[in-house]
Amino acid sequence: GFLGAGLVTFSPTMIAHFSLATTDACFTLMALIALATLTRYWKAPTPRNLCWLALAVSLAISAKYSGIFLLPCVLIIMALVAISQLKSGSKKVLWLLFKRITVSFALFLLLLIPFTWALHLFGFSGPLKTVPYAETPDYSAWVRVLGRGPVAEQIMEVSHTHLKRPAPFAGVLFQFLHNSAGHDAYLMGQVSNTGWWYYFPLAWLWKSTPMELLLTVIGLILSIFFLLDLWNTWRHARSEVPEIAAENGPSVTGQEPTSHAPLIWILAIAVLLGMSLTSRLNLGQRYLLTVYPLLFLFTIDQFVRWFKNKTFLVYTFAGLCLGFQILAITSIQPNYLAYFNGLVGGPEAGHKYLLDSNLDWGQDLPALKAALDELPPDDQDRCLLYYFGTARPEAYGISALSLKESLPEKSDQWNCLALSANHLQGLYTQGKDPFAGFRSLNPMKRAGYSIFLYDLTTPEAKQALQEAIMILREMQADEKTK
């Protein structure tokens, strides 16, 4: 427990996102609580524990709609509960098994839905159907299900004018539509609206500390032994010939026939990874935050089981884990969000591989203010800014001209450009990539790791700025015509 807590405490990824005003930290906590409650339900599937499970899952979903990943976890565990009570393989028993799983999950949903809605204060979010029948396109899900005709028209009009959309339903629907439509993402010099299946594995590989990567490898190996051992133990326990189980003896790692918590940790990791591989929202490693504590818990638990009689080895392993994790976090403090390991050249080269919440979330305005203060006064007064973020630069004492608000008539009057990494690499620039010319130039300074400062007095920089301003004008014109 203490080792797992230490690994989380000294993880740059965890500290980076837990220190930001987002839903990620709360969701990670609620998801872990929900999984603990699921473990309790598996051990004792009573109505009371079912209520606690529904409440815990509703808290996780309300914290962040990614909590939907818990639903298949619950369904699978309910299936395992029912299977564990199976006495034979007849068709009648299989039918009863199916009904038991269906009824259990239906009762869970009947509790989950009102709990989740209550956490949204029983709020609504607009009409159930956002547009009237006449404006409904043929590709709409409404038309696909109901078709066209008087009955369909009546149902759609009532849904539009008289029925409201519960807030949780609206939130989950928005996330589903958002994922279906995709979102601009960056990976190794490419920008895509639909993402890449290998985005999150690479983000894990590049953004995890060396110790986290080592624990990943150890965890993969131990999970194979764990599942094989659990399968053999369960199969022998259910064998109709008790002598077979006796001859095989106890399991290698001492697993119980139902090692509830470790199996649930593996299940949750598998579901989260499966969802990430199919997701079109490749917005950052933060979508895998819940995997880190689950990985730590499983790997430590299994390592201790394997070497429970070798105390010195266990304590040495714990010391090395914490020591290397502390080295990793001290190497990047206080710029935790920008952590990249040595596989990609560290945080200095991170912008070439991943962006958005992996590196640039607008967090470096204080560092930009400090960097600008080091410039000559004339350069400070002639500085341009193209910043990714929602904070107001002037609140930090930054007086640079924002290119998002005003474009200069003459580009040769400016000495400095402060440019966010996202925009430097062409992300969130309407597919125009206005600052491509600056990628071949060396910045004179960096504010943190996410804002680059360029000297605009060189011929190459002046040319790049002129091209950028021309494209930015085109982008402004496109915005006005929408």
Backbone hydrogen bonds, N-H to C=O, Kabsch-Sander energy under -0.5 kcal/mol:
donor,donor_aa,acceptor,acceptor_aa,energy
5,A,1,G,-2.3
6,G,2,F,-2.3
7,L,3,L,-2.4
8,V,4,G,-2.0
9,T,5,A,-2.6
10,F,6,G,-2.1
11,S,8,V,-1.4
15,I,11,S,-2.6
16,A,12,P,-2.4
17,H,13,T,-2.0
18,F,14,M,-2.2
19,S,15,I,-1.1
20,L,17,H,-0.8
22,T,20,L,-2.1
27,F,23,T,-2.5
28,T,24,D,-2.4
29,L,25,A,-2.1
30,M,26,C,-2.7
31,A,27,F,-2.9
32,L,28,T,-2.0
33,I,29,L,-2.1
34,A,30,M,-2.5
35,L,31,A,-2.2
36,A,32,L,-2.1
37,T,33,I,-2.3
38,L,34,A,-2.2
39,T,35,L,-2.0
40,R,36,A,-1.9
41,Y,37,T,-2.3
42,W,38,L,-2.4
43,K,39,T,-2.0
44,A,40,R,-2.0
46,T,44,A,-2.6
50,L,46,T,-2.0
51,C,47,P,-1.9
52,W,48,R,-2.1
53,L,49,N,-2.2
54,A,50,L,-2.4
55,L,51,C,-2.3
56,A,52,W,-2.5
57,V,53,L,-2.5
58,S,54,A,-2.1
59,L,55,L,-1.9
60,A,56,A,-1.8
61,I,57,V,-2.6
62,S,58,S,-2.2
63,A,59,L,-1.7
64,K,60,A,-1.8
67,G,64,K,-2.4
68,I,65,Y,-1.6
69,F,66,S,-2.0
70,L,67,G,-2.1
71,L,68,I,-1.7
73,C,69,F,-0.9
74,V,70,L,-2.6
75,L,71,L,-2.5
76,I,72,P,-2.4
77,I,73,C,-2.2
78,M,74,V,-2.5
79,A,75,L,-1.9
80,L,76,I,-2.2
81,V,77,I,-2.4
82,A,78,M,-2.1
83,I,79,A,-2.7
84,S,80,L,-2.3
85,Q,81,V,-0.6
85,Q,82,A,-0.9
86,L,83,I,-1.9
94,L,90,S,-2.2
95,W,91,K,-2.2
96,L,92,K,-2.1
97,L,93,V,-2.4
98,F,94,L,-2.4
99,K,95,W,-2.3
100,R,96,L,-2.4
101,I,97,L,-2.3
102,T,98,F,-2.4
103,V,99,K,-2.9
104,S,100,R,-2.3
105,F,101,I,-2.5
106,A,102,T,-2.4
107,L,103,V,-2.5
108,F,104,S,-2.0
109,L,105,F,-2.3
110,L,106,A,-2.3
111,L,107,L,-1.4
112,L,108,F,-2.7
113,I,109,L,-2.6
115,F,111,L,-1.7
116,T,112,L,-2.8
117,W,113,I,-2.4
118,A,114,P,-2.5
119,L,115,F,-1.8
120,H,116,T,-0.7
120,H,117,W,-0.8
121,L,118,A,-2.0
122,F,117,W,-2.6
123,G,120,H,-1.3
125,S,165,R,-3.1
128,L,159,S,-0.8
128,L,163,L,-2.6
129,K,159,S,-1.5
130,T,128,L,-0.5
135,E,132,P,-0.9
136,T,133,Y,-1.6
140,S,137,P,-1.4
144,R,140,S,-2.2
145,V,141,A,-2.0
146,L,142,W,-3.0
147,G,143,V,-2.0
153,E,149,G,-2.7
154,Q,150,P,-2.3
155,I,151,V,-2.4
156,M,152,A,-2.5
157,E,153,E,-2.4
158,V,154,Q,-2.3
159,S,155,I,-2.2
160,H,156,M,-1.6
161,T,157,E,-2.6
162,H,158,V,-2.5
163,L,158,V,-1.3
165,R,126,G,-2.8
167,A,123,G,-2.7
170,A,166,P,-2.4
171,G,167,A,-2.4
172,V,168,P,-2.6
173,L,169,F,-2.6
174,F,170,A,-2.4
175,Q,171,G,-2.1
176,F,172,V,-2.2
177,L,173,L,-2.7
178,H,174,F,-2.8
179,N,175,Q,-2.5
180,S,176,F,-2.2
181,A,177,L,-2.6
182,G,178,H,-2.1
183,H,193,N,-1.2
183,H,280,R,-0.9
185,A,192,S,-2.3
187,L,190,Q,-2.4
188,M,353,Y,-1.9
190,Q,187,L,-1.6
192,S,185,A,-2.3
199,Y,196,W,-1.6
202,L,198,Y,-1.8
203,A,199,Y,-2.5
204,W,200,F,-2.6
205,L,201,P,-2.1
206,W,202,L,-2.5
207,K,203,A,-2.5
208,S,204,W,-1.4
213,L,209,T,-2.3
214,L,210,P,-2.3
215,L,211,M,-2.6
216,T,212,E,-1.6
217,V,213,L,-2.1
218,I,214,L,-2.7
219,G,215,L,-2.9
220,L,216,T,-2.3
221,I,217,V,-2.2
222,L,218,I,-2.9
223,S,219,G,-2.3
224,I,220,L,-1.5
225,F,221,I,-1.7
226,F,222,L,-2.8
227,L,223,S,-2.7
228,L,224,I,-2.3
229,D,225,F,-2.7
230,L,226,F,-2.8
231,W,227,L,-2.5
232,N,228,L,-2.4
233,T,229,D,-2.5
234,W,230,L,-2.7
235,R,231,W,-2.7
236,H,232,N,-2.4
237,A,233,T,-2.1
238,R,234,W,-1.6
239,S,236,H,-0.8
244,I,241,V,-1.8
245,A,241,V,-0.8
246,A,242,P,-1.9
247,E,243,E,-2.6
248,N,244,I,-1.8
249,G,245,A,-1.3
254,G,251,S,-0.5
259,S,256,E,-0.6
260,H,258,T,-1.7
263,L,259,S,-1.6
264,I,260,H,-2.2
265,W,261,A,-2.5
266,I,262,P,-2.3
267,L,263,L,-2.5
268,A,264,I,-2.7
269,I,265,W,-2.3
270,A,266,I,-2.6
271,V,267,L,-2.5
272,L,268,A,-2.6
273,L,269,I,-2.7
274,G,270,A,-2.4
275,M,271,V,-2.5
276,S,272,L,-2.1
277,L,273,L,-2.3
278,T,274,G,-1.0
279,S,275,M,-0.6
279,S,276,S,-0.6
282,N,280,R,-1.1
283,L,281,L,-1.5
287,Y,284,G,-1.5
288,L,285,Q,-2.5
289,L,286,R,-1.6
291,V,288,L,-1.3
292,Y,288,L,-0.8
292,Y,289,L,-0.9
294,L,290,T,-1.3
295,L,291,V,-2.9
296,F,292,Y,-2.6
297,L,293,P,-2.6
298,F,294,L,-2.5
299,T,295,L,-2.6
300,I,296,F,-2.3
301,D,297,L,-2.3
302,Q,298,F,-2.6
303,F,299,T,-2.5
304,V,300,I,-2.5
305,R,301,D,-1.7
306,W,302,Q,-2.4
307,F,303,F,-2.1
308,K,305,R,-0.8
310,K,307,F,-1.7
311,T,309,N,-0.6
314,V,310,K,-2.0
315,Y,311,T,-2.5
316,T,312,F,-2.3
317,F,313,L,-2.5
318,A,314,V,-2.3
319,G,315,Y,-2.4
320,L,316,T,-2.5
321,C,317,F,-2.3
322,L,318,A,-2.3
323,G,319,G,-2.6
324,F,320,L,-2.6
325,Q,321,C,-1.9
326,I,322,L,-2.5
327,L,323,G,-2.0
328,A,324,F,-1.8
329,I,325,Q,-2.0
330,T,326,I,-2.3
331,S,327,L,-1.2
332,I,329,I,-0.9
333,Q,329,I,-1.3
335,N,332,I,-2.1
336,Y,334,P,-1.4
338,A,335,N,-1.1
339,Y,336,Y,-1.7
341,N,206,W,-2.7
344,V,341,N,-1.4
345,G,342,G,-0.9
346,G,341,N,-1.9
349,A,346,G,-1.3
350,G,347,P,-0.6
352,K,349,A,-1.7
353,Y,350,G,-2.1
354,L,350,G,-2.3
355,L,186,Y,-0.5
357,S,283,L,-1.1
358,N,355,L,-1.9
359,L,356,D,-2.1
360,D,356,D,-1.7
361,W,359,L,-0.7
365,L,362,G,-0.5
368,L,364,D,-2.2
369,K,365,L,-2.4
370,A,366,P,-1.9
371,A,367,A,-2.2
372,L,368,L,-2.6
373,D,369,K,-1.9
374,E,370,A,-0.7
374,E,371,A,-0.6
375,L,372,L,-1.5
379,D,376,P,-0.7
380,Q,376,P,-2.0
381,D,377,P,-1.8
382,R,378,D,-0.6
382,R,379,D,-0.6
383,C,380,Q,-0.6
384,L,416,C,-3.0
385,L,401,L,-2.6
386,Y,418,A,-2.7
389,G,387,Y,-0.7
395,A,392,R,-1.5
396,Y,393,P,-1.9
397,G,394,E,-1.6
398,I,393,P,-1.8
399,S,397,G,-0.6
401,L,383,C,-2.2
402,S,400,A,-0.5
403,L,385,L,-3.0
403,L,401,L,-0.5
405,E,402,S,-1.2
406,S,402,S,-2.2
413,Q,410,K,-0.6
414,W,411,S,-0.9
415,N,382,R,-2.2
416,C,382,R,-1.7
417,L,454,Y,-1.7
418,A,384,L,-3.0
419,L,417,L,-0.6
419,L,452,F,-3.1
420,S,386,Y,-2.3
421,A,450,S,-2.8
424,L,420,S,-2.2
425,Q,421,A,-1.8
426,G,423,H,-1.3
427,L,422,N,-2.8
429,T,426,G,-0.6
432,K,429,T,-2.2
436,A,433,D,-1.2
438,F,435,F,-1.4
439,R,435,F,-0.5
439,R,436,A,-1.2
440,S,437,G,-0.5
441,L,438,F,-1.4
444,M,453,L,-2.1
445,K,453,L,-1.5
447,A,451,I,-2.9
448,G,446,R,-0.8
450,S,447,A,-1.0
451,I,447,A,-1.3
452,F,419,L,-3.1
453,L,445,K,-2.5
454,Y,417,L,-2.7
454,Y,452,F,-0.5
456,L,415,N,-2.3
456,L,454,Y,-0.7
458,T,455,D,-0.6
462,K,458,T,-2.3
463,Q,459,P,-2.2
464,A,460,E,-2.2
465,L,461,A,-2.5
466,Q,462,K,-2.3
467,E,463,Q,-2.1
468,A,464,A,-2.0
469,I,465,L,-2.8
470,M,466,Q,-2.0
471,I,467,E,-2.0
472,L,468,A,-2.6
473,R,469,I,-2.0
474,E,470,M,-1.5
475,M,471,I,-2.2
476,Q,472,L,-2.3
477,A,473,R,-2.3
478,D,474,E,-2.3
479,E,475,M,-2.0
480,K,476,Q,-1.8
481,T,477,A,-1.4
482,K,478,D,-0.7
482,K,479,E,-0.7
